[in-house]
Amino acid sequence: MCEDKEEARSEAGAAASPRRLCWSRPPPPLPDTRGLCCAKLLRKNGKPKKVLMFPEEGWARSASSSYWTLQPSWWRRSRCKVVEVAGTRRHSTHARMVISGANAVYIVGTFKHMGTDADFKLYLTTNVTQADFNMGYTMTGTLERGSRSSNTFQMTHFAVLRRCDHDTHHLKNA
């Protein structure tokens, strides 16, 4: 008898308010940023951009959960603030942004309180492969660490900038 009452209630509730499937529209496709100017993409939105670092196989030191944030200066177009985050350590410096061609940029600087490999060259480009673009990367590049005085640099990391870091307003509106 209780089961009949529950079935009657569920049928009455279903008749009063028909079930609608609330499917939202899929978000529009993200814009294709391949071949655009790196410096303009880094300055977009005025927020720091997170650069993920993947260590090269030949590099001897460990690099667990390492990433950089890049914040271009609003008062000087050729400068940016670089913060290296490796675990709980943070090192920050101001670096130069050197535009190399239409779709590449070098970020060159020195971390002052580091003993070894204080100098760095970060190369980023928007000429990404179709596979990298499908993985969600806007920019790819390399990081070289070493000494500027002796001009000995070694490639240490593969650097990527994810697409969602540039288009957060695009994802919020979707």
Residue pairs with C-beta under 8 A, 6 or more apart in sequence:
27 170
27 171
27 174
28 174
30 163
30 167
30 170
31 167
31 170
32 133
33 41
33 126
33 138
33 163
33 166
34 126
34 127
34 128
34 133
35 102
35 103
35 126
35 127
36 103
36 126
37 99
37 102
37 103
37 126
38 99
38 103
38 104
38 105
38 124
38 125
38 126
38 139
39 72
39 77
39 97
39 99
39 105
41 126
41 138
41 139
41 166
42 49
42 70
42 72
42 80
42 97
42 105
43 72
43 77
44 166
45 166
45 168
45 169
46 74
47 71
47 168
48 69
48 70
48 71
48 81
48 83
49 69
49 70
49 71
49 161
49 165
49 166
50 67
50 68
50 69
50 161
50 162
50 165
51 67
51 68
51 69
51 70
51 122
51 124
51 159
51 160
51 161
52 67
52 159
52 160
52 161
52 162
53 63
53 66
53 67
53 68
53 143
53 157
53 158
53 159
54 157
54 158
54 159
54 160
55 62
55 63
55 66
55 156
55 157
55 158
56 155
56 156
56 157
56 158
58 155
59 154
59 155
59 156
59 157
63 86
63 156
63 157
64 86
64 87
65 85
65 86
65 87
66 84
66 85
66 86
66 87
66 157
67 85
68 82
68 83
68 84
68 85
68 122
68 159
69 82
69 83
69 85
70 80
70 81
70 82
70 107
71 80
71 81
71 83
72 79
72 80
72 81
72 97
73 79
73 80
73 81
73 94
77 97
78 96
78 97
78 98
79 94
79 95
79 96
79 97
80 94
80 95
80 97
80 107
81 92
81 93
81 94
81 95
82 92
82 93
82 94
82 95
82 107
82 109
82 122
83 90
83 91
83 92
84 90
84 91
84 92
84 111
91 111
91 113
91 114
93 109
93 110
93 111
93 112
94 109
95 107
95 108
95 109
95 120
95 122
96 107
96 108
96 109
97 105
97 106
97 107
98 105
98 106
98 107
98 108
99 105
100 106
100 123
103 125
103 126
103 127
104 123
104 124
104 125
104 126
104 127
105 123
105 124
105 125
106 121
106 122
106 123
107 120
107 121
107 122
107 124
108 120
108 121
108 122
109 119
109 120
110 118
110 119
110 120
110 148
111 118
111 120
112 118
117 145
117 146
117 147
117 156
118 147
119 145
119 146
119 147
119 148
119 153
120 143
120 144
120 145
121 143
121 144
121 153
122 141
122 142
122 143
122 144
122 159
123 141
123 142
123 143
123 144
123 159
124 139
124 140
124 141
124 159
124 161
125 139
125 140
125 141
126 138
126 139
128 137
128 138
128 139
128 140
132 140
132 160
136 162
136 163
136 164
137 160
137 161
137 162
137 163
138 161
138 162
138 163
138 165
138 166
139 159
139 160
139 161
140 158
140 159
140 160
140 161
141 158
141 159
141 160
142 155
142 157
142 158
142 159
143 155
143 156
143 157
143 158
143 159
144 153
144 154
144 155
144 156
145 153
145 154
145 156
146 152
146 153
146 154
147 153
164 171
